[in-house]
């Protein structure tokens, strides 16, 4: 098994190299203290709208509020457990297009929490993992669903985290707006808007001037077309910077006819590769905003050369005559964003069976722990030639945890009679921001608060990794300035010991070179001379940095300073057997500011 995994991983690496893919290793979880949430319209009036709130390492106290009603519901969650907050069912009635409303839900907490949403109706439910406010973005491409049923309205909804202008470019003619023609709306903080169509809104572009939350799906869709029954579909979408280039899917438990996979591309000319082989109907290339879907009945690896987003749909009950089944919509996490530990919650009631799909590297089989119990390697089936394996494991309702020594993928879902839900477990996404405006986002920019530091920067000598390649100042020499003092020790030839003292101020890491030579204009030769560098004049006594005792000149000290502050340089000579001390020149070379503060003083106490 180990040798097979190594060969599978090699195949995936070769595919990545041939496509010229650049991957990201940045990872963040879905924990947060603030969330902006919208419940989209359900074709059937919901029995309840629910938020499942889970506290992790610390007890959490917070409030779920609907500022526009107003409504405020306090909550308290003990660490490691979850609680459910019920909201008015009419919050799902958002209207269409021109109707801005105040039905957005705002959640805040004093400690980090994970939040799941559940739009529950006895025959039409689905859920989503909520993204914290710091994971929201300003660029989205809608991925929804539409398969032609009369109840099937494709839809997406937006909530503003602050006042923002939003430019929408619909992918189809909808609500008086022509396909491909942009229009702009403005939302105040907490305001929401929903757009619906009897057609597929996937590919619609949404660009905002400030971060927004975007949810997408369908009022009640049947998947595939003409297979009953329909169900509500919803996910909170990842902003485009959080998309990935590598995805792994594994079949849903109990479904014998396979699952529907849909892919959308962020850029023109996106190339796709499938391992072990392309499913029937799977595209090999996509343009920006273009999407495609196909049926998969086994594990699959999807690799692209540019960012894509992938959704896995549970098909309708009639697709494979499975009684406990219904459509749901579930994002697939990119492998760039997998984590080694997750927590998740299965709803406490309303569904007969709950499952978790776990995808693990072959090299870590036997290392997966679910709710404190190791999962046997035999529970997993290989995703052929990918280097990964997957398992669909039945779990109980309630709180769960899963971990591994290597990053793994986790999806949570469940089925009832003509009902279902699905969402990611404890997400590990990162929204890559460009905080310093240098054109490089935080997933590749090693200092995203400094516009002079990025992968495209030229490396200069400054003790910084300017081009983010992991090497500091490679191929660079320090641009040194210099200051020289002569006639050192020359004013006390008849004194032994004879000493001169200098001082300077410098920054941590600054390169300083001190050189002591004979003064060519001096009249005396000395005997044994000592060059001393100490740190710093505010300390009593100063701390010795380096000492160089030489009888033969020149004498030299070269050092990168350990901290910012004031420094002392001493030149000391003791004449053995009497006589006169010599004349010397002291030169200080510095890569930064030490040369500008280098002065001679004989009044420093030490």
C-alpha positions as CSV (number, residue, x, y, z in Angstrom):
1,X,0.0,0.0,0.0
2,X,2.8,2.4,0.8
3,X,4.6,1.9,-2.5
4,X,1.4,2.3,-4.4
5,X,0.7,5.6,-2.6
6,X,4.2,6.9,-3.5
7,X,3.6,6.1,-7.2
8,X,0.1,7.7,-7.1
9,X,1.5,10.9,-5.6
10,X,4.2,11.0,-8.2
11,X,1.6,10.8,-11.0
12,X,-0.3,13.8,-9.5
13,X,2.9,15.8,-9.2
14,X,3.7,15.1,-12.8
15,X,0.2,16.3,-13.8
16,X,0.7,19.5,-11.7
17,X,4.0,20.2,-13.3
18,X,2.8,19.7,-16.8
19,X,0.0,22.2,-16.2
20,X,2.3,24.8,-14.6
21,X,0.2,25.0,-11.5
22,X,1.1,27.3,-8.6
23,X,-0.4,26.0,-5.3
24,X,-1.0,27.7,-2.0
25,X,-0.2,26.2,1.4
26,X,-2.0,28.9,3.4
27,X,-4.7,27.5,5.7
28,X,-7.2,29.1,8.0
29,X,-10.2,27.6,9.8
30,X,-13.8,28.8,9.8
31,X,-13.7,30.0,13.4
32,X,-14.7,33.5,14.0
33,X,-16.4,36.0,16.3
34,X,-18.6,37.7,13.7
35,X,-20.8,36.3,10.9
36,X,-23.2,37.8,8.2
37,X,-25.9,35.3,7.2
38,X,-28.8,35.1,4.8
39,X,-31.5,32.4,4.6
40,X,-32.5,32.1,0.9
41,X,-36.1,31.5,-0.2
42,X,-37.3,27.9,0.2
43,X,-40.1,27.0,-2.3
44,X,-41.9,25.4,0.7
45,X,-42.4,27.5,3.8
46,X,-39.7,26.4,6.2
47,X,-40.7,24.6,9.4
48,X,-37.7,26.4,11.0
49,X,-34.6,28.4,10.2
50,X,-31.8,27.3,12.5
51,X,-28.3,28.4,13.4
52,X,-26.1,25.6,15.0
53,X,-23.4,27.3,17.0
54,X,-20.4,25.4,18.2
55,X,-17.8,26.6,20.7
56,X,-14.3,25.2,20.4
57,X,-11.6,25.7,23.1
58,X,-13.4,28.3,25.3
59,X,-17.0,28.9,26.5
60,X,-18.6,31.5,24.2
61,X,-21.2,34.2,24.9
62,X,-22.8,36.1,22.1
63,X,-25.9,37.4,20.3
64,X,-27.8,36.4,17.2
65,X,-29.6,39.5,15.9
66,X,-31.7,40.6,13.0
67,X,-31.0,44.4,13.1
68,X,-33.8,45.2,10.7
69,X,-36.7,43.7,12.8
70,X,-35.2,44.3,15.4
71,X,-34.6,40.8,16.9
72,X,-31.9,39.9,19.4
73,X,-31.3,36.4,20.9
74,X,-28.5,35.9,23.3
75,X,-26.7,32.5,23.5
76,X,-24.1,30.8,25.7
77,X,-22.2,27.7,24.5
78,X,-19.9,25.5,26.7
79,X,-16.5,24.7,25.1
80,X,-16.6,21.6,23.0
81,X,-20.4,21.6,22.6
82,X,-23.1,23.2,20.4
83,X,-26.4,25.0,20.8
84,X,-29.2,25.7,18.3
85,X,-30.8,29.1,17.8
86,X,-34.3,29.2,16.1
87,X,-35.2,32.1,13.9
88,X,-38.5,33.3,12.4
89,X,-39.3,31.2,9.3
90,X,-40.4,34.3,7.3
91,X,-36.8,35.5,7.2
92,X,-36.5,33.3,4.1
93,X,-38.9,35.5,2.1
94,X,-36.4,37.8,0.5
95,X,-38.3,38.8,-2.7
96,X,-36.5,39.2,-6.0
97,X,-34.0,41.7,-7.4
98,X,-35.2,45.2,-6.6
99,X,-36.5,44.4,-3.2
100,X,-33.8,45.3,-0.6
101,X,-34.7,44.2,2.9
102,X,-33.4,44.0,6.4
103,X,-33.7,40.3,6.9
104,X,-30.0,39.6,7.2
105,X,-28.8,37.8,10.3
106,X,-25.8,39.1,12.3
107,X,-23.9,36.8,14.8
108,X,-21.2,38.0,17.2
109,X,-19.4,36.2,20.0
110,X,-16.8,37.0,22.7
111,X,-14.9,33.9,21.7
112,X,-14.3,32.1,18.4
113,X,-17.2,29.8,17.3
114,X,-18.2,27.8,14.2
115,X,-21.7,28.5,12.8
116,X,-23.8,26.2,10.6
117,X,-27.2,27.3,9.0
118,X,-30.1,25.0,8.4
119,X,-33.2,25.9,6.2
120,X,-35.4,23.1,7.4
121,X,-38.7,21.9,5.8
122,X,-39.9,18.3,6.2
123,X,-39.5,17.7,2.4
124,X,-37.1,20.5,1.4
125,X,-34.0,21.1,3.6
126,X,-30.4,22.0,3.2
127,X,-27.6,23.5,5.3
128,X,-24.4,25.5,5.0
129,X,-21.2,26.3,6.8
130,X,-21.1,30.0,7.6
131,X,-17.9,31.9,6.8
132,X,-16.7,34.4,9.5
133,X,-16.5,38.1,8.6
134,X,-12.8,38.0,8.1
135,X,-13.2,35.4,5.4
136,X,-15.6,37.4,3.3
137,X,-14.5,38.9,-0.1
138,X,-15.4,41.4,-2.7
139,X,-15.3,39.2,-5.8
140,X,-17.6,36.3,-6.4
141,X,-18.9,34.1,-9.3
142,X,-22.2,32.5,-8.6
143,X,-22.5,28.7,-8.6
144,X,-26.2,27.7,-8.1
145,X,-28.4,25.0,-9.7
146,X,-31.3,24.8,-12.2
147,X,-32.8,21.7,-13.8
148,X,-36.1,23.0,-15.2
149,X,-38.8,22.2,-12.6
150,X,-41.6,24.7,-12.4
151,X,-40.7,25.2,-8.7
152,X,-37.0,25.5,-9.5
153,X,-35.8,29.1,-9.2
154,X,-32.1,29.5,-9.3
155,X,-31.1,32.1,-6.8
156,X,-28.4,33.9,-5.0
157,X,-28.5,36.4,-2.1
158,X,-26.1,39.1,-0.8
159,X,-25.6,40.6,2.6
160,X,-23.5,43.7,3.2
161,X,-21.0,43.9,6.1
162,X,-20.8,47.7,5.6
163,X,-22.2,50.1,3.1
164,X,-21.1,49.0,-0.3
165,X,-21.7,49.4,-4.0
166,X,-22.2,46.0,-5.8
167,X,-21.9,45.5,-9.5
168,X,-23.8,42.5,-10.9
169,X,-23.2,41.0,-14.3
170,X,-25.9,38.4,-14.9
171,X,-25.1,35.3,-16.9
172,X,-28.7,35.1,-18.3
173,X,-31.5,37.6,-18.9
174,X,-33.2,38.1,-15.5
175,X,-35.6,40.6,-13.9
176,X,-35.2,43.1,-16.7
177,X,-31.4,42.9,-16.8
178,X,-29.7,41.5,-19.9
179,X,-27.1,38.8,-19.8
180,X,-23.6,40.2,-19.8
181,X,-24.7,43.8,-19.1
182,X,-23.6,45.0,-15.7
183,X,-25.7,47.0,-13.3
184,X,-24.9,48.5,-9.8
185,X,-26.9,48.5,-6.6
186,X,-26.0,49.9,-3.1
187,X,-26.6,48.1,0.2
188,X,-26.2,49.5,3.6
189,X,-24.7,47.5,6.4
190,X,-27.0,44.5,7.3
191,X,-29.1,45.0,4.1
192,X,-29.7,42.0,1.8
193,X,-30.9,41.4,-1.7
194,X,-31.8,38.3,-3.6
195,X,-31.9,37.6,-7.4
196,X,-34.0,34.7,-8.7
197,X,-34.6,33.3,-12.2
198,X,-36.3,30.4,-14.0
199,X,-32.9,29.6,-15.5
200,X,-29.4,29.0,-14.2
201,X,-27.7,32.0,-12.6
202,X,-24.4,30.2,-12.4
203,X,-21.6,32.3,-13.8
204,X,-23.1,35.6,-12.7
205,X,-20.3,38.0,-11.6
206,X,-20.7,39.9,-8.3
207,X,-18.1,42.6,-7.5
208,X,-18.4,44.8,-4.4
209,X,-16.5,47.8,-3.0
210,X,-16.5,46.3,0.5
211,X,-16.7,42.7,1.8
212,X,-20.0,40.9,1.3
213,X,-21.5,37.5,2.1
214,X,-22.9,35.6,-0.9
215,X,-25.2,32.6,-0.7
216,X,-26.5,30.6,-3.7
217,X,-28.6,27.6,-4.6
218,X,-32.2,27.0,-5.6
219,X,-35.7,27.3,-4.1
220,X,-36.3,23.6,-4.8
221,X,-34.4,21.8,-7.5
222,X,-34.6,18.2,-8.8
223,X,-31.2,16.7,-9.8
224,X,-30.8,15.6,-12.5
225,X,-33.6,17.1,-14.6
226,X,-36.9,15.2,-14.6
227,X,-36.0,13.0,-11.6
228,X,-38.2,13.8,-8.6
229,X,-38.3,15.0,-5.9
230,X,-37.0,18.6,-5.6
231,X,-35.3,20.0,-2.5
232,X,-34.0,23.3,-1.3
233,X,-30.3,23.9,-2.1
234,X,-27.9,26.4,-0.5
235,X,-24.3,27.1,0.2
236,X,-22.4,30.2,1.3
237,X,-20.0,30.7,-1.6
238,X,-16.2,31.1,-1.3
239,X,-14.9,34.4,-2.7
240,X,-12.8,33.9,-5.8
241,X,-9.4,34.4,-4.0
242,X,-10.3,31.3,-1.9
243,X,-10.8,29.0,-4.8
244,X,-8.2,26.2,-5.6
245,X,-6.6,24.1,-8.3
246,X,-6.9,20.6,-6.8
247,X,-10.0,18.8,-5.6
248,X,-10.9,15.3,-4.4
249,X,-14.5,13.9,-4.4
250,X,-15.8,10.7,-2.9
251,X,-19.3,9.1,-3.4
252,X,-22.1,9.8,-0.9
253,X,-23.2,7.0,1.3
254,X,-26.2,4.9,0.2
255,X,-26.3,6.5,-3.3
256,X,-25.9,3.8,-5.9
257,X,-26.3,5.9,-9.0
258,X,-23.5,8.4,-8.4
259,X,-23.4,12.1,-7.6
260,X,-23.6,15.2,-9.7
261,X,-20.4,17.4,-9.8
262,X,-20.4,20.9,-11.0
263,X,-17.2,23.0,-11.8
264,X,-16.9,26.7,-12.5
265,X,-13.7,28.6,-13.6
266,X,-12.4,31.9,-12.5
267,X,-10.1,32.6,-15.5
268,X,-10.1,32.3,-19.2
269,X,-8.4,29.3,-20.7
270,X,-8.6,27.1,-17.6
271,X,-7.4,23.5,-18.3
272,X,-8.7,20.5,-16.4
273,X,-7.3,17.0,-15.8
274,X,-9.1,14.1,-14.1
275,X,-7.6,11.1,-12.3
276,X,-8.0,8.2,-12.8
277,X,-9.9,9.2,-16.0
278,X,-12.4,11.9,-17.2
279,X,-16.0,11.1,-16.4
280,X,-18.5,11.2,-19.2
281,X,-19.3,14.8,-20.0
282,X,-16.5,16.3,-17.9
283,X,-14.9,19.4,-19.6
284,X,-11.2,19.6,-20.3
285,X,-11.3,23.4,-20.5
286,X,-13.5,26.3,-19.2
287,X,-13.6,30.1,-19.6
288,X,-14.2,32.6,-16.8
289,X,-17.7,32.1,-15.4
290,X,-18.3,29.0,-17.5
291,X,-19.5,25.9,-15.7
292,X,-20.2,22.3,-16.4
293,X,-21.6,19.3,-14.6
294,X,-21.4,15.6,-14.9
295,X,-22.1,12.4,-13.0
296,X,-19.4,10.6,-10.9
297,X,-19.9,7.2,-9.2
298,X,-16.4,6.7,-7.8
299,X,-13.6,8.7,-6.2
300,X,-12.2,11.4,-8.4
301,X,-9.3,13.8,-8.5
302,X,-9.8,17.1,-10.3
303,X,-6.8,19.2,-11.2
304,X,-6.8,22.6,-12.9
305,X,-4.1,25.1,-14.0
306,X,-6.2,28.1,-12.8
307,X,-8.6,28.6,-9.8
308,X,-11.9,26.7,-9.9
309,X,-14.8,26.1,-7.5
310,X,-16.4,22.6,-7.2
311,X,-19.8,21.6,-5.8
312,X,-21.0,18.1,-5.2
313,X,-24.8,17.6,-5.4
314,X,-26.8,14.7,-3.9
315,X,-29.2,13.5,-6.6
316,X,-33.0,13.2,-6.3
317,X,-34.6,10.1,-4.8
318,X,-35.8,8.8,-8.1
319,X,-32.3,8.9,-9.6
320,X,-31.3,5.6,-8.0
321,X,-34.6,4.7,-6.2
322,X,-33.1,5.4,-2.8
323,X,-35.9,6.0,-0.3
324,X,-33.9,8.0,2.3
325,X,-32.5,10.6,-0.1
326,X,-33.0,14.0,-1.5
327,X,-31.0,16.7,-3.3
328,X,-28.5,18.9,-1.4
329,X,-25.6,21.1,-2.4
330,X,-22.2,20.8,-0.8
331,X,-19.0,22.6,-1.6
332,X,-15.8,20.6,-2.1
333,X,-12.8,22.0,-0.3
334,X,-9.6,22.4,-2.4
335,X,-6.7,20.2,-1.3
336,X,-4.7,23.4,-0.8
337,X,-7.0,24.1,2.1
338,X,-7.2,20.8,3.8
339,X,-6.6,20.6,7.6
340,X,-5.5,18.0,10.1
341,X,-8.3,18.6,12.5
342,X,-12.0,19.4,12.3
343,X,-15.1,19.6,14.5
344,X,-18.6,19.3,13.1
345,X,-22.2,19.0,14.1
346,X,-24.9,16.7,12.8
347,X,-28.5,18.2,13.4
348,X,-30.1,16.8,16.5
349,X,-33.4,15.9,14.9
350,X,-35.3,15.6,11.6
351,X,-33.0,13.2,9.7
352,X,-32.8,9.4,10.0
353,X,-29.1,8.9,9.1
354,X,-26.0,11.1,9.3
355,X,-22.7,10.6,7.6
356,X,-19.2,12.1,7.3
357,X,-17.0,11.7,4.1
358,X,-13.3,11.7,5.0
359,X,-10.6,11.9,2.4
360,X,-7.1,11.0,3.6
361,X,-3.6,10.7,2.0
362,X,-2.7,7.0,1.5
363,X,0.5,7.6,3.6
364,X,-1.7,8.4,6.6
365,X,-4.2,5.5,6.5
366,X,-4.6,4.2,10.0
367,X,-3.9,7.7,11.4
368,X,-7.5,9.1,11.3
369,X,-9.2,9.5,14.6
370,X,-13.0,10.0,14.7
371,X,-14.5,11.0,18.1
372,X,-11.4,9.7,19.9
373,X,-11.5,6.3,18.1
374,X,-9.0,5.3,15.3
375,X,-10.7,4.6,12.0
376,X,-9.5,1.3,10.5
377,X,-7.5,1.5,7.3
378,X,-9.9,-1.0,5.8
379,X,-12.8,1.5,6.1
380,X,-11.2,3.5,3.2
381,X,-11.3,2.9,-0.5
382,X,-8.6,4.3,-2.9
383,X,-9.3,7.2,-5.1
384,X,-7.3,5.5,-7.9
385,X,-3.9,7.0,-8.8
386,X,-4.5,10.1,-6.7
387,X,-2.5,9.2,-3.6
388,X,-5.7,9.5,-1.5
389,X,-8.4,7.3,-0.2
390,X,-11.9,8.1,1.0
391,X,-14.6,6.7,3.4
392,X,-18.3,7.4,4.0
393,X,-18.8,6.8,7.7
394,X,-22.1,6.7,9.5
395,X,-22.3,8.9,12.7
396,X,-24.8,9.9,15.2
397,X,-26.6,13.2,15.6
398,X,-24.7,15.8,17.7
399,X,-21.1,17.0,18.1
400,X,-18.1,15.3,16.5
401,X,-14.4,15.7,15.9
402,X,-12.0,14.1,13.5
403,X,-8.2,14.5,13.2
404,X,-5.2,13.0,11.4
405,X,-1.4,13.4,11.3
406,X,-1.8,14.7,7.7
407,X,-4.3,17.2,6.2
408,X,-7.7,15.6,5.4
409,X,-11.0,16.5,3.8
410,X,-14.3,16.4,5.7
411,X,-17.9,16.7,4.4
412,X,-21.0,16.3,6.6
413,X,-24.4,15.2,5.4
414,X,-27.6,13.3,6.2
415,X,-30.8,11.8,4.8
416,X,-34.4,11.4,5.8
417,X,-37.5,10.4,4.0
418,X,-37.4,12.7,0.9
419,X,-35.1,15.0,2.8
420,X,-31.4,15.8,3.2
421,X,-28.7,18.3,4.2
422,X,-25.0,18.7,3.4
423,X,-22.1,21.1,4.3
424,X,-18.4,21.2,5.0
425,X,-17.2,20.3,8.4
426,X,-15.1,22.9,10.2
427,X,-13.8,24.7,7.1
428,X,-10.1,25.3,6.5
429,X,-10.3,27.9,3.8
430,X,-8.2,31.1,3.6
431,X,-9.3,34.1,1.7
432,X,-6.1,35.6,0.3
433,X,-6.2,39.4,0.5
434,X,-3.9,41.9,-1.0
435,X,-3.5,44.2,2.0
436,X,-0.6,46.3,0.7
437,X,-1.9,46.7,-2.9
438,X,1.2,45.3,-4.6
439,X,-0.7,42.9,-6.8
440,X,0.2,39.8,-4.7
441,X,-2.3,38.2,-2.3
442,X,-1.4,36.9,1.1
443,X,-1.2,33.3,0.0
444,X,2.0,34.1,-1.9
445,X,3.1,37.4,-0.4
446,X,5.4,36.7,2.6
447,X,4.7,40.2,4.0
448,X,1.4,41.4,2.8
449,X,1.7,44.6,4.8
450,X,4.7,45.8,2.9
451,X,4.3,46.7,-0.8
452,X,8.1,46.5,-1.3
453,X,8.1,42.8,-0.4
454,X,6.4,40.3,-2.8
455,X,7.4,37.5,-5.2
456,X,8.1,40.0,-8.0
457,X,10.3,42.3,-6.0
458,X,14.1,42.7,-6.6
459,X,16.2,41.4,-3.8
460,X,18.4,44.1,-2.1
461,X,20.6,44.0,0.9
462,X,18.3,45.0,3.8
463,X,18.2,41.8,6.0
464,X,14.7,41.1,4.5
465,X,13.5,38.4,2.1
466,X,12.3,40.9,-0.5
467,X,11.2,38.4,-3.2
468,X,9.6,35.8,-0.8
469,X,11.8,32.9,-2.0
470,X,12.9,31.9,1.6
471,X,16.4,33.4,1.3
472,X,17.5,36.7,2.8
473,X,19.7,39.0,0.8
474,X,20.8,36.3,-1.6
475,X,23.4,37.6,-4.2
476,X,23.5,41.0,-2.5
477,X,26.4,42.9,-0.9
478,X,25.8,45.5,1.8
479,X,26.0,49.1,0.6
480,X,28.3,50.3,3.3
481,X,29.0,53.9,4.3
482,X,32.0,54.7,6.4
483,X,33.4,57.1,9.0
484,X,37.1,57.3,10.1
485,X,38.7,58.8,13.1
486,X,42.5,59.2,13.3
487,X,45.0,60.3,16.0
488,X,43.5,57.8,18.3
489,X,45.4,57.3,21.5
490,X,47.8,59.9,20.2
491,X,47.1,62.5,22.8
492,X,48.2,60.4,25.8
493,X,51.4,58.8,24.7
494,X,52.9,58.9,28.2
495,X,49.8,57.3,29.8
496,X,49.4,53.5,30.2
497,X,46.7,52.2,29.8
498,X,45.6,54.7,27.1
499,X,41.9,54.6,26.0
500,X,39.6,56.3,23.5
501,X,35.8,55.8,23.5
502,X,33.3,56.1,20.7
503,X,29.5,55.6,20.6
504,X,26.8,55.1,17.9
505,X,23.1,54.1,17.6
506,X,22.0,51.3,15.3
507,X,19.1,49.0,14.5
508,X,18.8,45.3,15.2
509,X,20.5,43.2,12.5
510,X,22.6,46.1,11.2
511,X,26.0,45.0,9.8
512,X,28.8,46.9,11.5
513,X,32.5,46.6,10.5
514,X,35.2,48.2,12.8
515,X,38.8,48.4,11.5
516,X,41.8,49.6,13.5
517,X,45.0,50.5,11.6
518,X,48.2,52.4,12.2
519,X,47.9,56.2,11.7
520,X,50.2,56.9,8.7
521,X,50.8,60.4,10.0
522,X,51.4,59.3,13.6
523,X,54.8,59.5,15.1
524,X,54.7,56.5,17.5
525,X,54.3,52.7,17.3
526,X,52.4,51.0,20.0
527,X,52.6,47.6,21.5
528,X,49.4,45.6,22.3
529,X,46.1,47.1,21.3
530,X,42.5,46.0,22.1
531,X,39.3,46.8,20.1
532,X,36.1,46.3,22.1
533,X,32.4,46.6,21.1
534,X,29.9,46.8,23.9
535,X,26.1,47.1,24.2
536,X,24.8,49.6,25.4
537,X,25.4,52.8,27.3
538,X,22.1,52.5,29.2
539,X,23.3,49.3,30.9
540,X,25.6,49.3,33.8
541,X,27.9,47.6,33.2
542,X,27.6,47.3,29.4
543,X,27.4,43.9,27.8
544,X,30.4,42.8,25.9
545,X,29.5,42.0,22.2
546,X,33.0,41.2,20.9
547,X,36.6,41.8,21.8
548,X,39.5,41.7,19.4
549,X,43.1,41.8,20.9
550,X,45.8,42.2,18.3
551,X,49.5,42.9,18.4
552,X,49.7,43.0,14.6
553,X,47.5,45.5,12.8
554,X,45.1,45.9,11.1
555,X,42.5,44.7,13.7
556,X,39.0,44.1,12.5
557,X,35.5,43.3,14.0
558,X,32.5,42.4,11.8
559,X,29.1,41.7,13.4
560,X,25.4,41.9,12.9
561,X,24.0,43.7,15.9
562,X,21.8,41.7,18.2
563,X,19.3,44.4,19.0
564,X,18.4,48.1,18.4
565,X,20.1,50.6,20.8
566,X,23.3,52.4,21.7
567,X,26.7,50.9,21.4
568,X,30.2,51.6,22.8
569,X,33.5,51.1,21.0
570,X,36.7,51.2,23.0
571,X,40.3,51.3,21.8
572,X,42.6,50.3,24.6
573,X,46.4,49.9,24.7
574,X,48.6,48.9,27.6
575,X,52.3,49.5,27.1
576,X,54.3,46.7,28.7
577,X,57.5,47.9,30.3
578,X,56.7,51.6,30.0
579,X,57.2,53.8,27.0
580,X,54.8,55.4,24.7
581,X,51.5,54.1,23.2
582,X,50.9,54.5,19.4
583,X,48.8,56.5,17.0
584,X,45.8,54.7,15.2
585,X,42.9,55.2,12.8
586,X,39.5,53.7,13.6
587,X,37.0,53.2,10.7
588,X,33.3,52.2,11.1
589,X,31.5,50.8,8.1
590,X,27.7,50.3,8.3
591,X,24.9,49.1,6.1
592,X,22.4,51.5,7.7
593,X,22.6,54.4,10.1
594,X,25.5,53.7,12.5
595,X,27.8,55.8,10.5
596,X,25.5,58.8,10.9
597,X,25.7,58.6,14.7
598,X,29.3,57.5,15.2
599,X,31.0,60.0,17.4
600,X,34.0,60.2,19.7
601,X,33.5,60.7,23.4
602,X,35.5,60.3,26.5
603,X,32.7,61.0,28.9
604,X,30.8,57.7,28.7
605,X,30.6,55.9,32.0
606,X,30.8,52.2,32.0
